[in-house]
Amino acid sequence: VQLQACGGGLVQAGNSLRLSCVVSGTIFSINDMSWYRQAPGKQRELVATITRGGSTNYADSVKGRFTISRDNRKNTAYLQMNSLKPEDTAVYYCRITIVGFSTPYWGQGTQVTVSS
C-alpha cells in the first residue's frame, strides 16, 4: 500500500490550496482517511478525518476553513484549505486505516508554506 500526497506549495495568507492523497496497492477497504500536519519544532497533529461513510472531524484551528473529502472509487482523499494563515505552515501527511488491519499507513508528506 502506498500513499502519494501532493498539492502543497507556497501561498500568501488568505489564499487557498487543495491537497490530494492517492492510495495505491492491494486494498480491500479503506476505513478512515486523515490529514495530519507537523510544523517545525512541533508535534504532528491531526487536522481532519473522514470515515468511509463520510463523517468528518476537524481540529478546532481549521474548522470553517478546511474541508476534507474523499472519492472511494479513486481511493483518494482531499483537503481543501481556504483562508490560509501563516500558522498553517507545516508538512501535511495523509494517513489511512484499512478494515481488518490495526496498523495505519502514512504518506510521505507535502510542504505547505503560508507567507504573511
C-alpha positions as CSV (number, residue, x, y, z in Angstrom):
1,V,0.0,0.0,0.0
2,Q,1.4,3.4,-1.0
3,L,0.1,6.9,-0.3
4,Q,1.1,9.8,-2.6
5,A,0.3,13.2,-1.3
6,C,0.5,16.3,-3.5
7,G,-0.8,19.8,-3.8
8,G,1.4,21.7,-1.4
9,G,3.2,24.9,-2.1
10,L,3.9,28.5,-1.2
11,V,0.9,30.8,-0.9
12,Q,0.1,34.2,0.6
13,A,-2.1,34.4,3.7
14,G,-5.8,34.3,2.7
15,N,-5.3,32.2,-0.3
16,S,-6.3,28.5,-0.9
17,L,-4.7,25.2,-1.6
18,R,-6.1,21.7,-2.3
19,L,-4.1,18.7,-1.2
20,S,-4.7,15.2,-2.7
21,C,-3.7,11.8,-1.4
22,V,-3.9,8.9,-3.7
23,V,-3.8,5.4,-2.3
24,S,-2.5,2.6,-4.4
25,G,-1.7,-1.1,-4.0
26,T,-3.8,-4.1,-2.9
27,I,-6.5,-2.6,-0.9
28,F,-9.6,-4.3,0.3
29,S,-11.4,-1.5,2.0
30,I,-10.1,1.8,3.3
31,N,-11.6,2.8,6.6
32,D,-10.7,6.3,7.9
33,M,-8.7,8.8,5.8
34,S,-7.0,11.6,7.7
35,W,-4.7,14.6,7.2
36,Y,-2.1,15.4,9.8
37,R,0.5,18.2,9.9
38,Q,3.8,18.9,11.6
39,A,5.3,22.3,11.9
40,P,9.0,22.8,12.7
41,G,9.7,22.1,16.3
42,K,6.1,20.9,17.0
43,Q,4.5,17.5,17.3
44,R,2.4,16.1,14.5
45,E,-1.2,16.9,14.9
46,L,-4.5,15.7,13.5
47,V,-6.1,18.2,11.1
48,A,-9.1,16.3,9.8
49,T,-10.6,12.8,9.4
50,I,-13.2,11.4,7.2
51,T,-14.8,8.0,7.7
52,R,-15.7,5.6,5.0
53,G,-19.3,6.7,5.4
54,G,-18.4,10.4,5.1
55,S,-18.5,11.6,8.7
56,T,-15.9,14.3,9.3
57,N,-13.9,15.6,12.2
58,Y,-11.7,18.7,12.3
59,A,-9.2,20.3,14.6
60,D,-10.6,23.5,16.2
61,S,-7.9,25.5,14.5
62,V,-9.1,24.7,11.0
63,K,-12.9,24.4,11.4
64,G,-14.7,26.6,9.0
65,R,-11.6,27.0,6.8
66,F,-10.6,23.4,5.8
67,T,-12.8,20.7,4.2
68,I,-11.8,17.1,3.9
69,S,-13.5,14.8,1.3
70,R,-12.8,11.5,-0.4
71,D,-13.6,9.6,-3.6
72,N,-13.9,6.0,-2.7
73,R,-13.8,4.9,-6.3
74,K,-10.4,6.6,-6.8
75,N,-9.1,5.7,-3.3
76,T,-8.3,9.4,-2.9
77,A,-8.6,11.9,-0.1
78,Y,-8.7,15.7,-0.5
79,L,-8.1,18.6,1.8
80,Q,-9.4,21.9,0.6
81,M,-7.7,24.7,2.6
82,N,-9.2,28.1,2.4
83,S,-8.3,31.4,4.2
84,L,-4.8,30.1,4.9
85,K,-2.8,31.6,7.7
86,P,0.9,31.6,8.4
87,E,0.3,29.3,11.3
88,D,-0.9,26.7,8.8
89,T,2.6,26.3,7.6
90,A,3.7,22.7,8.0
91,V,4.3,19.4,6.3
92,Y,1.0,17.8,5.7
93,Y,0.7,14.0,5.8
94,C,-2.1,11.7,4.8
95,R,-2.9,8.6,6.8
96,I,-5.3,5.8,6.3
97,T,-6.6,2.8,8.1
98,I,-7.7,-0.3,6.4
99,V,-10.6,-2.5,7.5
100,G,-9.3,-5.6,9.3
101,F,-5.8,-4.2,9.9
102,S,-4.7,-2.3,13.0
103,T,-1.6,-0.6,11.5
104,P,-2.2,2.7,9.8
105,Y,-0.4,3.7,6.6
106,W,1.2,7.1,6.1
107,G,2.1,9.2,3.0
108,Q,5.4,11.0,2.5
109,G,4.2,14.5,3.3
110,T,3.7,17.6,1.2
111,Q,5.0,21.0,2.3
112,V,2.6,23.9,2.8
113,T,4.1,27.3,3.4
114,V,1.9,30.4,4.0
115,S,3.5,33.8,3.9
116,S,2.1,36.8,5.7
